[in-house]
Amino acid sequence: GRLEEKLLQISKPKLLIIDELGYLPLEPAAAHLFFQLVSRR
């Protein structure tokens, strides 16, 4: 439940700035969460 709440919370702003994402490799689970966030926006 908390994950869904957090995704909703960070999906609401009109502008979401994602900086320095490509400097470190993402684990598969983190990449999946990032994709969920981007697809919601």
DAZI-V281864 format. One record per residue. N is the residue number from 0. RES is the residue in one small letter. OMEGA is omega in whole degrees, 0 to 359 (NA if undefined). Layout:
BEGIN
{{N;RES;OMEGA} {N;RES;OMEGA}}
END
This chain:
BEGIN
{{0;g;183} {1;r;179} {2;l;180} {3;e;178} {4;e;182} {5;k;178} {6;l;177} {7;l;181} {8;q;183} {9;i;175} {10;s;188} {11;k;184} {12;p;180} {13;k;181} {14;l;177} {15;l;181} {16;i;179} {17;i;186} {18;d;174} {19;e;181} {20;l;186} {21;g;183} {22;y;181} {23;l;178} {24;p;178} {25;l;172} {26;e;181} {27;p;180} {28;a;179} {29;a;178} {30;a;178} {31;h;178} {32;l;179} {33;f;177} {34;f;177} {35;q;180} {36;l;181} {37;v;181} {38;s;177} {39;r;182} {40;r;NA}}
END
